[in-house]
Amino acid sequence: MIPASPLFSQIPLPRCAEKSPRWQQLWREAISDPLELLRLLGLEAQAQELLAASDTGFAVRVPRGFVARMRHGDPADPLLLQVLPGIGELLDAPGFSTDAVGDLAAGTVPGVLHKYAGRALLIATGSCAINCRYCFRRHFPYAEQTAAAGHWRIALDHLAGDSSINEVILSGGDPLSLSTAKLSELTDALAGIAHVRRLRIHSRLPIVLPQRVDQELLAWLERLPIQKILVVHANHANEIDETVAAACAELTRAGVTLLNQSVLLRRVNDSIGALVELSERLLACSILPYYLHQLDRVAGTAHFEVADAQALELVEQMRGLLPGYLVPRLVRETAGAASKQPV
């Protein structure tokens, strides 16, 4: 029997209070030392067996609020496994590369990727509030590829000159790591491009640092004249606590459509119980499960991979336990393909 989801939708959700600590301060206080992370969880005695023996080339960053959702004393906690630099990252796995999804080949002008018809993706920033160890852009050259540079000028010129683009996708890094003023600079200019009808934002911040959903951000979203979609990223139900639920309620009130995409990760969510509970918890926060991604085969992430046969079996089991709208589409991103590919 799968345990019932906490029904956050039935809990009175307070409106975001300006007296709360500002998100920038919480960002600065994020943990960057893996040993400190283990100490906070009572796992320092196991550091030698849990941590990579040498530098993985990918820094640690974890907000303290996210750490508070981890199980104390559990080295197999599914949230911890997503952020702790383990020995698996140093393995040389055949078929894994630094640009598994073909981002570099899809570049048109600096900071703009054009992979799919009708959509342009802007690399808004290289910054993230959390460094997920399976990140498909952990090797991406952000220094040369940031659309926000120069007041978005190059990116905006490209968008205005291509009338086939009707949706702009903000990605990164995490675009909500930019100030709201910087985001407003972009959307004020987008308002003058008649063929752009939708703004889609891909962000992990409402999950890992929900304080980012402050009154300034909500006011910006509410006044946007185009349709706005926010794709959040949660992989496990334990990532979603009352603070996340409150932030999502605010976003919904601001007229934002909320979707979730997850990555299927070995030892994190590769069980029917974990996936069903995640879908239920998402819906309680008015977030619709959208994609369940097979792992992008990026160097340093092979230890997270789940075989296609197991992934397909898990999704089939989900169909037997959930209504169709709670079963995310199992997909893989393939370099050069015209869309995400069903598995």
C-alpha positions as CSV (number, residue, x, y, z in Angstrom):
1,M,0.0,0.0,0.0
2,I,1.4,3.4,-1.0
3,P,1.0,6.0,1.8
4,A,-1.3,8.8,1.1
5,S,0.2,12.2,0.2
6,P,0.0,15.0,2.7
7,L,-2.8,17.1,1.3
8,F,-1.1,20.5,1.3
9,S,-4.1,21.8,-0.7
10,Q,-6.2,21.5,2.4
11,I,-3.7,23.5,4.6
12,P,-4.4,27.3,4.9
13,L,-1.5,28.7,3.0
14,P,-0.1,32.1,4.2
15,R,0.7,34.8,1.6
16,C,4.4,35.4,1.3
17,A,5.4,37.8,4.0
18,E,8.0,40.6,3.2
19,K,9.3,40.2,6.8
20,S,10.7,36.8,5.8
21,P,14.5,36.6,5.1
22,R,15.2,37.8,1.6
23,W,16.0,35.0,-0.9
24,Q,19.4,36.6,-1.8
25,Q,20.6,36.2,1.8
26,L,19.5,32.6,2.0
27,W,21.3,32.0,-1.3
28,R,24.5,33.4,0.1
29,E,24.1,31.1,3.2
30,A,23.9,28.0,1.0
31,I,26.3,25.1,1.9
32,S,29.3,24.8,-0.4
33,D,31.4,22.4,1.7
34,P,30.3,18.7,1.4
35,L,31.9,18.0,4.8
36,E,29.6,20.6,6.4
37,L,26.6,19.0,4.7
38,L,27.5,15.6,6.2
39,R,28.1,17.1,9.6
40,L,24.6,18.7,9.6
41,L,23.1,15.3,8.8
42,G,25.2,13.4,11.4
43,L,27.1,11.5,8.7
44,E,30.6,13.0,9.1
45,A,32.0,9.6,10.2
46,Q,31.0,8.2,6.8
47,A,32.7,11.0,4.8
48,Q,35.4,8.8,3.3
49,E,33.0,6.2,1.9
50,L,30.5,8.8,0.7
51,L,32.5,11.5,-0.9
52,A,34.6,11.5,-4.1
53,A,38.3,11.2,-3.3
54,S,39.2,14.1,-5.5
55,D,37.7,17.3,-7.0
56,T,34.9,16.4,-9.5
57,G,35.1,19.8,-11.2
58,F,31.5,20.7,-10.2
59,A,31.0,22.7,-7.1
60,V,28.7,21.9,-4.2
61,R,25.8,24.3,-3.5
62,V,22.8,23.4,-1.4
63,P,20.3,25.8,0.3
64,R,20.0,25.1,4.0
65,G,16.2,24.9,3.7
66,F,16.6,22.0,1.3
67,V,19.0,20.2,3.7
68,A,16.4,20.6,6.4
69,R,14.1,18.3,4.4
70,M,16.7,15.5,4.4
71,R,16.5,12.5,6.8
72,H,19.1,12.9,9.5
73,G,21.6,10.0,9.7
74,D,20.5,8.5,6.4
75,P,23.3,8.2,3.8
76,A,20.7,7.0,1.2
77,D,18.3,9.9,1.7
78,P,17.0,10.7,-1.8
79,L,17.5,14.4,-1.5
80,L,21.1,14.0,-0.3
81,L,22.0,11.7,-3.2
82,Q,21.1,14.5,-5.6
83,V,23.6,17.0,-4.2
84,L,26.4,15.1,-2.6
85,P,29.6,14.7,-4.8
86,G,30.0,10.9,-4.7
87,I,32.7,8.5,-6.0
88,G,30.5,7.7,-9.0
89,E,31.2,11.1,-10.5
90,L,34.8,10.1,-11.1
91,L,34.0,7.0,-13.1
92,D,34.8,7.0,-16.8
93,A,31.7,5.6,-18.4
94,P,31.5,4.8,-22.2
95,G,28.8,6.8,-24.0
96,F,28.9,9.7,-21.6
97,S,30.1,13.1,-22.8
98,T,30.3,16.7,-21.9
99,D,27.5,17.8,-24.2
100,A,25.1,14.9,-24.3
101,V,22.0,16.8,-25.6
102,G,23.8,18.8,-28.4
103,D,23.4,22.3,-26.8
104,L,26.5,23.7,-28.4
105,A,25.4,22.7,-31.9
106,A,22.0,24.3,-31.4
107,G,23.3,27.7,-30.7
108,T,22.3,30.5,-33.1
109,V,23.6,33.7,-31.4
110,P,25.3,33.9,-28.0
111,G,22.9,32.6,-25.3
112,V,20.2,31.4,-27.7
113,L,19.5,27.8,-28.5
114,H,17.1,27.0,-31.3
115,K,16.3,23.2,-31.2
116,Y,12.6,22.9,-31.8
117,A,10.1,24.6,-34.2
118,G,8.4,27.7,-32.8
119,R,10.6,27.9,-29.7
120,A,13.8,29.6,-28.7
121,L,15.6,28.9,-25.5
122,L,17.6,31.6,-23.8
123,I,20.4,30.7,-21.5
124,A,19.6,33.4,-19.0
125,T,22.4,32.8,-16.5
126,G,24.9,30.1,-15.4
127,S,23.9,30.5,-11.7
128,C,21.8,28.0,-9.8
129,A,20.7,27.9,-6.2
130,I,21.5,24.2,-6.0
131,N,24.0,22.1,-7.9
132,C,22.3,18.8,-8.8
133,R,24.9,16.2,-9.5
134,Y,23.1,14.8,-12.5
135,C,22.9,18.3,-14.2
136,F,23.0,18.0,-18.0
137,R,24.8,21.4,-18.2
138,R,27.4,20.8,-15.6
139,H,30.1,21.2,-18.3
140,F,28.3,24.0,-20.3
141,P,30.5,27.1,-21.2
142,Y,28.3,29.7,-19.5
143,A,31.0,32.4,-19.7
144,E,30.5,32.6,-23.5
145,Q,26.8,31.7,-23.6
146,T,24.6,34.0,-21.5
147,A,21.6,35.7,-23.2
148,A,21.2,38.3,-20.4
149,A,24.5,40.0,-21.2
150,G,24.3,43.4,-22.8
151,H,20.7,44.0,-21.7
152,W,19.5,40.9,-23.7
153,R,20.2,42.9,-26.9
154,I,21.6,40.1,-29.1
155,A,18.9,37.6,-28.0
156,L,16.1,40.1,-28.5
157,D,17.3,41.0,-32.0
158,H,17.3,37.4,-32.9
159,L,13.8,36.8,-31.5
160,A,12.4,39.9,-33.3
161,G,13.9,38.8,-36.6
162,D,12.4,35.3,-36.6
163,S,8.6,35.4,-36.9
164,S,8.4,31.6,-36.5
165,I,9.2,31.9,-32.8
166,N,6.0,32.1,-30.7
167,E,7.4,30.8,-27.4
168,V,10.5,32.0,-25.4
169,I,12.0,29.6,-22.9
170,L,14.1,30.9,-20.1
171,S,16.6,28.4,-18.9
172,G,20.1,28.3,-17.5
173,G,21.5,27.9,-14.9
174,D,18.3,29.0,-13.2
175,P,16.6,32.1,-14.7
176,L,15.0,33.0,-11.4
177,S,18.4,33.5,-9.9
178,L,18.4,36.8,-11.8
179,S,16.9,39.8,-10.1
180,T,13.3,40.6,-10.9
181,A,14.4,43.9,-12.4
182,K,16.6,42.0,-14.8
183,L,13.7,39.7,-15.8
184,S,11.4,42.7,-16.2
185,E,14.0,44.2,-18.6
186,L,13.5,41.1,-20.8
187,T,9.8,40.9,-20.7
188,D,9.3,44.6,-21.2
189,A,11.1,44.2,-24.5
190,L,9.3,41.0,-25.4
191,A,6.0,42.9,-25.2
192,G,7.0,44.7,-28.3
193,I,7.5,41.4,-30.4
194,A,4.0,40.6,-31.6
195,H,4.8,37.0,-32.7
196,V,5.9,35.9,-29.1
197,R,2.8,34.6,-27.3
198,R,4.2,32.6,-24.4
199,L,7.0,32.8,-21.9
200,R,8.1,29.6,-20.4
201,I,10.4,29.6,-17.4
202,H,12.3,26.5,-16.3
203,S,13.3,26.9,-12.6
204,R,14.2,24.8,-9.6
205,L,14.1,27.7,-7.2
206,P,10.4,27.4,-6.2
207,I,11.3,23.9,-5.0
208,V,14.7,24.4,-3.4
209,L,14.5,28.1,-2.4
210,P,10.8,28.9,-2.3
211,Q,11.5,32.3,-0.7
212,R,12.4,33.4,-4.2
213,V,8.6,33.7,-4.8
214,D,8.4,37.1,-3.1
215,Q,6.0,39.9,-3.7
216,E,8.2,41.6,-6.3
217,L,8.4,38.5,-8.4
218,L,4.6,37.9,-8.1
219,A,3.9,41.4,-9.1
220,W,6.1,41.0,-12.2
221,L,4.3,37.8,-13.2
222,E,0.9,39.2,-12.6
223,R,1.4,42.1,-15.0
224,L,2.9,40.1,-17.8
225,P,0.8,40.6,-20.9
226,I,1.6,37.1,-22.4
227,Q,0.8,33.6,-21.2
228,K,3.3,32.4,-18.6
229,I,4.2,28.9,-17.8
230,L,6.6,27.8,-15.1
231,V,8.2,24.4,-15.3
232,V,9.5,23.5,-11.9
233,H,11.8,20.5,-11.2
234,A,11.1,18.1,-8.3
235,N,12.3,14.5,-8.3
236,H,11.0,13.3,-5.0
237,A,8.0,14.0,-2.9
238,N,10.2,14.9,0.1
239,E,11.4,18.0,-1.7
240,I,7.9,19.5,-1.4
241,D,7.1,20.8,2.1
242,E,4.7,23.5,3.3
243,T,7.0,26.4,2.2
244,V,7.1,25.0,-1.3
245,A,3.3,24.5,-1.3
246,A,2.8,28.1,-0.2
247,A,5.0,29.4,-2.9
248,C,3.2,27.4,-5.5
249,A,-0.2,28.6,-4.3
250,E,1.1,32.2,-4.8
251,L,2.3,31.4,-8.3
252,T,-1.1,29.9,-9.2
253,R,-2.9,33.0,-7.9
254,A,-0.6,35.1,-10.1
255,G,-2.0,33.3,-13.1
256,V,1.0,31.0,-13.8
257,T,0.5,27.6,-15.2
258,L,2.7,25.1,-13.2
259,L,4.2,22.0,-14.7
260,N,6.9,19.7,-13.3
261,Q,9.7,17.8,-15.0
262,S,11.7,15.1,-13.2
263,V,14.7,13.0,-14.0
264,L,14.5,9.3,-13.3
265,L,17.4,8.7,-11.0
266,R,18.8,5.4,-9.6
267,R,18.3,5.2,-5.8
268,V,16.4,8.5,-5.8
269,N,13.1,7.9,-7.4
270,D,13.3,4.6,-9.3
271,S,10.5,2.9,-7.4
272,I,6.8,2.9,-8.0
273,G,6.1,4.3,-4.5
274,A,8.4,7.3,-5.0
275,L,6.9,8.2,-8.4
276,V,3.3,7.8,-7.4
277,E,3.9,9.8,-4.2
278,L,5.6,12.6,-6.2
279,S,2.7,12.9,-8.7
280,E,0.2,13.0,-5.8
281,R,2.2,15.7,-3.9
282,L,2.6,17.8,-7.1
283,L,-1.1,17.8,-7.8
284,A,-1.8,18.9,-4.2
285,C,0.3,22.0,-5.0
286,S,-1.5,22.5,-8.4
287,I,1.5,21.3,-10.4
288,L,0.8,18.9,-13.2
289,P,3.4,16.2,-13.9
290,Y,4.8,16.9,-17.4
291,Y,8.0,15.0,-18.3
292,L,9.9,12.2,-16.6
293,H,13.3,12.3,-18.3
294,Q,15.6,9.5,-18.9
295,L,19.1,10.6,-17.7
296,D,21.0,12.8,-20.1
297,R,24.3,10.9,-20.6
298,V,26.6,13.6,-19.3
299,A,30.1,12.8,-18.0
300,G,30.1,12.2,-14.3
301,T,26.4,11.1,-14.0
302,A,26.5,7.4,-15.1
303,H,25.8,6.2,-11.5
304,F,22.3,7.7,-11.7
305,E,21.2,5.9,-14.9
306,V,18.1,3.6,-14.9
307,A,17.7,1.1,-17.7
308,D,15.0,1.8,-20.3
309,A,13.2,-1.5,-19.5
310,Q,12.9,-0.6,-15.8
311,A,11.8,2.9,-16.7
312,L,9.0,1.6,-19.0
313,E,7.8,-0.9,-16.4
314,L,7.6,1.9,-13.7
315,V,5.5,4.1,-16.0
316,E,3.2,1.2,-16.9
317,Q,2.7,0.6,-13.1
318,M,1.9,4.3,-12.7
319,R,-0.8,4.0,-15.3
320,G,-2.4,1.3,-13.3
321,L,-2.4,3.4,-10.1
322,L,-3.0,6.9,-11.2
323,P,-5.4,8.9,-13.5
324,G,-3.7,9.6,-16.8
325,Y,-3.1,13.3,-16.1
326,L,-0.8,12.3,-13.2
327,V,1.4,10.1,-15.3
328,P,4.3,12.1,-16.8
329,R,5.5,11.3,-20.3
330,L,8.7,9.3,-20.3
331,V,11.1,11.0,-22.7
332,R,14.7,11.3,-23.7
333,E,16.4,14.3,-25.2
334,T,18.4,13.3,-28.3
335,A,20.9,15.6,-29.9
336,G,19.7,16.9,-33.2
337,A,16.1,15.5,-32.8
338,A,13.1,17.7,-33.7
339,S,11.5,17.1,-30.3
340,K,11.8,15.2,-27.1
341,Q,11.7,11.5,-27.9
342,P,9.3,9.1,-26.2
343,V,11.0,6.1,-24.6
